[in-house]
Amino acid sequence: MNKKIAIIGSGFSGLSSAAYLAKEGNEVHVFEKNSNVGGRARQFRTEEGYAFDMGPSWYWMPDIIESFFEDFGKKSSDFYELVRLDPQFEMVFSDGIMSIPDSYEEMVVLFEKMEKGARKRLESFMKDAQVKYEVGMKDFVNKPCHSWLEFVSPKMAANALKLDLLSSFSKFVRKYFKHPKLIALMEFPVIFLGAAPSKIPALYSLMNYGGYKLGTWYPMGGFSKVTEAMMQIGKDQGVHFHFNSTVEKINVENDKAHAIQVNGEEQYFDIIIASSDYHHTESKLLPPNSRNYASSYWEKKTFAPSCLIYYLGIKGKIPNLKHHTLFFENELELHTHEIYEDKKWPTKPLFYSCCPSKTDQTVAPENCENVFLLMPVAPGIEDSEEIREKYFHEMIRRLENHTGSSDILSRIEYKRSYCINDFKEDYNAYKGNAYGLANTLSQTAVLKPSIRNKKIKNLLYTGQLTVPGPGVPPSIISGKIAANEARKIN
């Protein structure tokens, strides 16, 4: 029997679950509080002619994203053009620049040049990481994680030790490499997982394979092309989208969520899936006796960082700047310690620059640059315009030093900042976090917040605060898991 299903939020997980459930003939409605699709992956345009992706900018694990489209008889190329970046990105250190080539053969040469014997160790590392990727991303992360028994299978048993769930990523990398720049290169991807490398399971070396070996890509027109494509697939299945529609309450009766209140109006549904912030859904939309977790539970959790972001429209071209650039002149360990332990604004920050106009001139006016600056910061700390500006000027100074362009600041014609307070306002993000719940060992699989509401049989959760975790591919998978769980509800 087909059901009427409400999905709160149109991020990757919400779009994914909506499409899968509508494909089966259910009547699916997506409610989005903002004016356009995508959640953190929204895009906005300016009067000057710039188009800024607000969130994700690294297109990694292309096969996982492609599998979503294949489930609907489509290909990503039916909706957008993917370009493989070469170099994948640059890393700026205090004593020079390291360019990461697209070619794996060239990467092997780079490693050997940096550290004698690193060629063979990289090949061994990647062979191990490939196993983790194929088991982890194709099997491990697809579980609803109600019980550890879900992971009891011949395939999982055969590869259990290879997954390295009990060893730290930081120690794992250091088994292979000694050069500090190579260590920084290999540790960088787990920043997306929301914790210091020492707290992340070695399982996530799969990120190195999914990025460096499978390549760094860019969807022409911006990352919003992906969410727009997912929305179109949803529409093709019959999904109804409602924008500027704030869900204010989930009404519960006899242990069942029978309705949601949207912009003051009550609407009735058989199943509700919250792709909205998990903590917000429980603390603001549900009565206390219908929640999975108390406020003390969330306080004890390790959350991914927030970010200070600047969206900049710059007149004229910027020489010596690549599509992706990591500014690692300072120590990664110090920055992560100040995020996770000290919980303060960084004293010697690292930051990231994305300049998509180097690849795609449609995102900026002619002879102009579209620049996105991002600095990870601790969630929940003080956020003010004065603090933002202090770090903005430091990032611009370092950007000017790297590119040899001393006039970037004077050529800025569009500028917008985005930080902790904005994440709270736009996404109801707990403490203004940007990436969800960190993938630490104590927050992996069954130890993550449950995808099911344990007290309300027809309420499910999806997205970066539940299984399988933060990131674009995991969020797409999370939506599919939630859709599979919804099928089991009578």
KOLDOZA-582512 format. One record per residue (C-alpha): residue in three letters; x, y, z. Coordinates in steps of 0.25 Angstrom, whole numbers, plus 2048, in hexadecimal, padded with zeros to 3 digits. Example, Ala and Ser with C-alpha at 12.3 -4.5 7.8 and 13.67 -1.06 7.14 Angstrom:
2
SITE   aa  east  north   up
SITE  ala   831    7EE  81F
SITE  ser   837    7FC  81D
//
This chain:
490
SITE   aa  east  north   up
SITE  met   800    800  800
SITE  asn   806    80E  7FC
SITE  lys   808    818  807
SITE  lys   808    827  808
SITE  ile   816    82B  80D
SITE  ala   81B    838  812
SITE  ile   82A    83B  811
SITE  ile   82F    847  819
SITE  gly   83B    84E  812
SITE  ser   840    84D  804
SITE  gly   84F    84A  806
SITE  phe   856    83E  7FF
SITE  ser   850    834  809
SITE  gly   842    83A  808
SITE  leu   842    83A  7F8
SITE  ser   848    82C  7F8
SITE  ser   83D    826  801
SITE  ala   832    82E  7FA
SITE  ala   836    828  7EC
SITE  tyr   837    81A  7F1
SITE  leu   82A    81A  7F8
SITE  ala   822    821  7ED
SITE  lys   828    817  7E3
SITE  glu   820    80D  7EA
SITE  gly   813    814  7E8
SITE  asn   812    81B  7F6
SITE  glu   80D    82A  7F6
SITE  val   819    831  7FB
SITE  his   81A    840  800
SITE  val   827    847  803
SITE  phe   826    853  80C
SITE  glu   832    85D  80B
SITE  lys   833    869  814
SITE  asn   83C    870  80A
SITE  ser   838    876  7FC
SITE  asn   840    86C  7F4
SITE  val   844    85D  7F4
SITE  gly   851    857  7FA
SITE  gly   852    85A  809
SITE  arg   861    85D  80B
SITE  ala   863    85B  7FC
SITE  arg   85B    867  7F8
SITE  gln   860    871  7EE
SITE  phe   85D    880  7ED
SITE  arg   85F    88A  7E2
SITE  thr   863    899  7E4
SITE  glu   85F    8A5  7DC
SITE  glu   86D    8A6  7D7
SITE  gly   86C    899  7D0
SITE  tyr   873    88F  7DA
SITE  ala   86D    881  7DD
SITE  phe   872    87C  7EA
SITE  asp   871    86E  7EF
SITE  met   86E    870  7FE
SITE  gly   874    862  803
SITE  pro   87A    856  7FD
SITE  ser   885    859  7F3
SITE  trp   88C    84B  7F2
SITE  tyr   886    841  7E9
SITE  trp   88D    834  7EE
SITE  met   888    826  7ED
SITE  pro   881    828  7DF
SITE  asp   87D    819  7DE
SITE  ile   875    81B  7EB
SITE  ile   86E    827  7E6
SITE  glu   86C    820  7D8
SITE  ser   865    814  7DE
SITE  phe   85A    81D  7E3
SITE  phe   857    821  7D5
SITE  glu   858    813  7D0
SITE  asp   84D    80F  7D9
SITE  phe   844    817  7D1
SITE  gly   849    813  7C4
SITE  lys   851    820  7C2
SITE  lys   85F    825  7C1
SITE  ser   865    831  7C8
SITE  ser   869    836  7BA
SITE  asp   85A    836  7B6
SITE  phe   859    843  7C0
SITE  tyr   867    849  7C1
SITE  glu   875    848  7BB
SITE  leu   880    843  7C4
SITE  val   88E    848  7C2
SITE  arg   89A    841  7C9
SITE  leu   8A4    84B  7CF
SITE  asp   8B3    84B  7CC
SITE  pro   8B9    84E  7D6
SITE  gln   8AF    849  7E0
SITE  phe   8B4    854  7E9
SITE  glu   8C0    85B  7EF
SITE  met   8C5    85B  7FD
SITE  val   8CC    868  801
SITE  phe   8D6    866  80C
SITE  ser   8DF    870  813
SITE  asp   8EB    86C  80A
SITE  gly   8E4    869  7FD
SITE  ile   8D9    863  7F5
SITE  met   8D5    855  7F3
SITE  ser   8CD    852  7E6
SITE  ile   8C4    845  7E7
SITE  pro   8C3    840  7D9
SITE  asp   8B7    839  7D3
SITE  ser   8BF    82D  7CD
SITE  tyr   8C2    823  7D8
SITE  glu   8CF    81F  7D1
SITE  glu   8D4    82D  7D3
SITE  met   8CF    82D  7E1
SITE  val   8D8    821  7E4
SITE  val   8E4    828  7DE
SITE  leu   8E1    834  7E7
SITE  phe   8E1    82B  7F3
SITE  glu   8EE    825  7F0
SITE  lys   8F4    833  7ED
SITE  met   8EF    837  7FB
SITE  glu   8F3    82B  802
SITE  lys   8FC    81F  7FE
SITE  gly   8F4    812  7FD
SITE  ala   8E7    81A  7FE
SITE  arg   8E3    815  7F0
SITE  lys   8E1    806  7F5
SITE  arg   8DB    80B  802
SITE  leu   8D1    813  7FB
SITE  glu   8CD    807  7F2
SITE  ser   8CC    7FE  7FE
SITE  phe   8C4    809  805
SITE  met   8BA    80B  7F9
SITE  lys   8B8    7FC  7F7
SITE  asp   8B4    7FB  806
SITE  ala   8AB    808  804
SITE  gln   8A5    802  7F8
SITE  val   8A0    7F5  800
SITE  lys   89A    7FF  80B
SITE  tyr   894    807  800
SITE  glu   88D    7FB  7F9
SITE  val   889    7F5  806
SITE  gly   886    802  80E
SITE  met   87F    80A  803
SITE  lys   878    7FE  7FC
SITE  asp   874    7F6  809
SITE  phe   877    7FB  816
SITE  val   871    809  815
SITE  asn   864    804  80F
SITE  lys   85F    7FE  81C
SITE  pro   854    804  824
SITE  cys   85D    801  831
SITE  his   852    7FC  83A
SITE  ser   85B    7F1  83F
SITE  trp   869    7EC  83D
SITE  leu   864    7DF  838
SITE  glu   861    7E6  82B
SITE  phe   870    7E6  828
SITE  val   871    7D7  82A
SITE  ser   873    7D1  81C
SITE  pro   87E    7C9  815
SITE  lys   883    7D5  80E
SITE  met   883    7DE  81A
SITE  ala   88A    7D3  822
SITE  ala   894    7D1  817
SITE  asn   898    7E0  817
SITE  ala   896    7E3  826
SITE  leu   8A4    7E5  829
SITE  lys   8A7    7ED  81C
SITE  leu   89D    7F7  820
SITE  asp   8A5    7FC  82C
SITE  leu   89A    801  834
SITE  leu   8A2    801  841
SITE  ser   8AE    808  83C
SITE  ser   8B0    817  83A
SITE  phe   8B1    81D  82D
SITE  ser   8BD    826  831
SITE  lys   8C5    81A  836
SITE  phe   8C1    812  82A
SITE  val   8C6    81D  820
SITE  arg   8D3    81E  828
SITE  lys   8D6    80F  826
SITE  tyr   8D8    812  817
SITE  phe   8DD    820  817
SITE  lys   8E7    829  81F
SITE  his   8E8    836  816
SITE  pro   8DF    840  81D
SITE  lys   8D9    845  810
SITE  leu   8D5    837  80C
SITE  ile   8CF    835  819
SITE  ala   8C7    842  818
SITE  leu   8C3    83E  80A
SITE  met   8BE    831  80F
SITE  glu   8B7    836  81B
SITE  phe   8B0    842  814
SITE  pro   8A4    83A  80F
SITE  val   89F    836  81D
SITE  ile   89D    844  820
SITE  phe   890    842  819
SITE  leu   88C    837  823
SITE  gly   88C    841  82E
SITE  ala   897    83D  838
SITE  ala   8A6    83D  83A
SITE  pro   8AD    832  832
SITE  ser   8B1    82C  840
SITE  lys   8A3    82A  843
SITE  ile   89E    824  835
SITE  pro   89F    815  833
SITE  ala   8A9    811  829
SITE  leu   89D    80B  821
SITE  tyr   89C    819  81A
SITE  ser   8A9    818  812
SITE  leu   89E    814  808
SITE  met   89C    823  807
SITE  asn   8AA    824  801
SITE  tyr   8A7    819  7F7
SITE  gly   899    820  7F4
SITE  gly   8A0    82D  7F1
SITE  tyr   8AE    82C  7ED
SITE  lys   8AD    81F  7E5
SITE  leu   89F    821  7DF
SITE  gly   8A2    830  7DD
SITE  thr   89C    83E  7E0
SITE  trp   891    842  7D7
SITE  tyr   889    84F  7D5
SITE  pro   87A    84F  7D0
SITE  met   87A    85B  7C6
SITE  gly   870    865  7CB
SITE  gly   873    862  7D9
SITE  phe   870    858  7E4
SITE  ser   862    85C  7E4
SITE  lys   860    855  7D6
SITE  val   861    848  7DE
SITE  thr   855    84C  7E8
SITE  glu   84D    851  7DC
SITE  ala   84F    844  7D5
SITE  met   84B    83C  7E1
SITE  met   83F    845  7E2
SITE  gln   83B    843  7D3
SITE  ile   83C    834  7D5
SITE  gly   833    836  7E1
SITE  lys   829    83E  7D9
SITE  asp   829    833  7CE
SITE  gln   825    829  7D9
SITE  gly   81A    833  7DD
SITE  val   820    839  7EA
SITE  his   819    846  7EE
SITE  phe   823    851  7F3
SITE  his   81E    85C  7FC
SITE  phe   828    868  7FE
SITE  asn   828    873  809
SITE  ser   820    868  811
SITE  thr   825    868  81F
SITE  val   821    85B  827
SITE  glu   81E    861  835
SITE  lys   819    854  83C
SITE  ile   817    845  83A
SITE  asn   80A    841  841
SITE  val   80A    834  848
SITE  glu   7FE    82C  84C
SITE  asn   7FE    81D  852
SITE  asp   80D    81B  84F
SITE  lys   80B    820  841
SITE  ala   80F    82C  839
SITE  his   802    82F  832
SITE  ala   804    83D  82D
SITE  ile   80E    849  82B
SITE  gln   80B    858  82D
SITE  val   811    860  821
SITE  asn   810    86F  821
SITE  gly   805    86E  82C
SITE  glu   7FD    863  824
SITE  glu   7FB    855  828
SITE  gln   7FD    84A  81D
SITE  tyr   7FB    83B  81F
SITE  phe   805    830  81B
SITE  asp   807    821  81D
SITE  ile   816    822  81E
SITE  ile   820    82E  822
SITE  ile   82E    82E  81E
SITE  ala   837    839  825
SITE  ser   842    83D  81C
SITE  ser   843    84A  824
SITE  asp   84D    84B  830
SITE  tyr   84B    83F  839
SITE  his   84D    847  846
SITE  his   843    852  841
SITE  thr   839    848  83D
SITE  glu   839    842  84A
SITE  ser   83A    84E  853
SITE  lys   831    858  84C
SITE  leu   827    84F  843
SITE  leu   824    844  84D
SITE  pro   81E    843  85B
SITE  pro   829    83F  866
SITE  asn   823    831  867
SITE  ser   824    82E  859
SITE  arg   833    831  857
SITE  asn   83E    827  856
SITE  tyr   848    82F  85D
SITE  ala   849    839  868
SITE  ser   851    846  867
SITE  ser   85C    840  86F
SITE  tyr   85E    835  864
SITE  trp   862    840  85A
SITE  glu   86B    848  863
SITE  lys   874    83C  865
SITE  lys   875    839  856
SITE  thr   880    83E  84D
SITE  phe   87B    847  842
SITE  ala   882    84A  835
SITE  pro   888    858  834
SITE  ser   880    864  830
SITE  cys   886    86D  825
SITE  leu   889    87C  823
SITE  ile   886    87D  814
SITE  tyr   888    889  80B
SITE  tyr   882    88A  7FD
SITE  leu   889    894  7F5
SITE  gly   887    89A  7E7
SITE  ile   894    8A0  7E2
SITE  lys   897    8A9  7D6
SITE  gly   8A2    8A4  7CD
SITE  lys   8A9    897  7CD
SITE  ile   8B2    891  7D8
SITE  pro   8BF    88B  7D3
SITE  asn   8C5    87F  7D9
SITE  leu   8B8    87A  7E0
SITE  lys   8B2    86C  7DD
SITE  his   8A4    867  7DE
SITE  his   8A7    861  7EC
SITE  thr   8B2    866  7F5
SITE  leu   8B5    862  804
SITE  phe   8BC    86C  80C
SITE  phe   8C5    864  815
SITE  glu   8CF    86D  81A
SITE  asn   8CC    86A  828
SITE  glu   8CA    85D  830
SITE  leu   8BE    854  82D
SITE  glu   8C0    84E  83B
SITE  leu   8BF    85C  842
SITE  his   8B3    860  83A
SITE  thr   8AB    854  83D
SITE  his   8AF    854  84C
SITE  glu   8A9    862  84D
SITE  ile   89C    85D  846
SITE  tyr   89A    851  84E
SITE  glu   8A1    853  85B
SITE  asp   8A3    861  85E
SITE  lys   896    865  856
SITE  lys   89B    873  853
SITE  trp   89E    87B  846
SITE  pro   8AB    876  840
SITE  thr   8B8    87E  843
SITE  lys   8BF    879  837
SITE  pro   8B4    874  82D
SITE  leu   8B4    86C  821
SITE  phe   8AA    86F  816
SITE  tyr   8A5    86B  808
SITE  ser   8A3    873  7FC
SITE  cys   89A    86E  7F0
SITE  cys   89A    876  7E3
SITE  pro   890    86F  7DA
SITE  ser   891    87A  7CF
SITE  lys   89F    874  7CC
SITE  thr   897    868  7C6
SITE  asp   889    86E  7C4
SITE  gln   888    87C  7BF
SITE  thr   879    87C  7C0
SITE  val   879    87E  7CF
SITE  ala   880    88C  7CE
SITE  pro   87F    897  7C4
SITE  glu   889    898  7B9
SITE  asn   897    89B  7BE
SITE  cys   893    899  7CC
SITE  glu   895    88F  7D7
SITE  asn   88C    887  7E0
SITE  val   893    884  7ED
SITE  phe   88E    87C  7F9
SITE  leu   897    87D  806
SITE  leu   894    873  811
SITE  met   89B    872  81F
SITE  pro   896    866  828
SITE  val   893    86B  836
SITE  ala   88D    865  843
SITE  pro   87E    864  843
SITE  gly   877    86C  84E
SITE  ile   881    877  850
SITE  glu   87E    886  850
SITE  asp   87B    88B  842
SITE  ser   87C    89A  83E
SITE  glu   87F    8A3  832
SITE  glu   88B    8A8  839
SITE  ile   891    89A  83B
SITE  arg   88D    896  82D
SITE  glu   894    8A2  827
SITE  lys   8A1    8A0  82F
SITE  tyr   8A3    892  828
SITE  phe   89E    897  81B
SITE  his   8A9    8A1  81A
SITE  glu   8B3    896  81E
SITE  met   8AE    88C  813
SITE  ile   8AF    897  809
SITE  arg   8BD    89B  80D
SITE  arg   8C1    88C  80B
SITE  leu   8BA    88B  7FE
SITE  glu   8C1    898  7F9
SITE  asn   8CE    892  7FD
SITE  his   8CC    885  7F6
SITE  thr   8C7    88B  7E9
SITE  gly   8D0    897  7E9
SITE  ser   8C4    8A0  7E7
SITE  ser   8C5    8AB  7F1
SITE  asp   8B8    8B1  7ED
SITE  ile   8AE    8A6  7EF
SITE  leu   8A7    8AE  7FA
SITE  ser   8A5    8BA  7F2
SITE  arg   89F    8B3  7E7
SITE  ile   894    8AC  7EF
SITE  glu   886    8B0  7E9
SITE  tyr   87E    8A6  7F1
SITE  lys   880    8A1  7FF
SITE  arg   877    898  808
SITE  ser   87B    891  815
SITE  tyr   875    885  81A
SITE  cys   878    87E  828
SITE  ile   872    878  835
SITE  asn   866    881  836
SITE  asp   862    87F  828
SITE  phe   863    870  829
SITE  lys   85A    871  835
SITE  glu   850    87A  82E
SITE  asp   84F    873  820
SITE  tyr   851    865  824
SITE  asn   84D    864  833
SITE  ala   85B    85E  834
SITE  tyr   85F    85A  842
SITE  lys   869    864  847
SITE  gly   86A    869  839
SITE  asn   872    85C  834
SITE  ala   875    85B  826
SITE  tyr   877    84C  823
SITE  gly   86F    845  82D
SITE  leu   873    83A  837
SITE  ala   882    837  837
SITE  asn   885    829  832
SITE  thr   88D    825  83F
SITE  leu   88E    816  843
SITE  ser   884    819  84E
SITE  gln   87B    81F  844
SITE  thr   87B    814  839
SITE  ala   870    80B  834
SITE  val   867    806  83F
SITE  leu   86D    811  848
SITE  lys   867    81C  840
SITE  pro   85A    822  843
SITE  ser   84F    818  83E
SITE  ile   849    81A  831
SITE  arg   83B    816  837
SITE  asn   834    81D  842
SITE  lys   833    812  84D
SITE  lys   826    817  852
SITE  ile   81E    81B  845
SITE  lys   81E    810  83B
SITE  asn   81B    819  82F
SITE  leu   826    823  831
SITE  leu   834    822  82B
SITE  tyr   840    82A  82B
SITE  thr   84A    82C  81F
SITE  gly   857    834  81C
SITE  gln   864    838  822
SITE  leu   860    836  831
SITE  thr   85C    827  82F
SITE  val   862    81B  827
SITE  pro   86B    81B  81F
SITE  gly   870    829  822
SITE  pro   875    836  81D
SITE  gly   878    839  80E
SITE  val   871    839  801
SITE  pro   871    82A  7FD
SITE  pro   86E    826  80B
SITE  ser   862    82F  80C
SITE  ile   85D    82A  7FF
SITE  ile   85E    81C  804
SITE  ser   858    820  811
SITE  gly   84B    824  809
SITE  lys   84B    816  803
SITE  ile   84C    80F  810
SITE  ala   841    818  816
SITE  ala   838    814  809
SITE  asn   83B    805  80C
SITE  glu   837    807  81A
SITE  ala   82A    80E  816
SITE  arg   826    802  80E
SITE  lys   825    7FA  81B
SITE  ile   81B    803  822
SITE  asn   80D    7FD  821
//
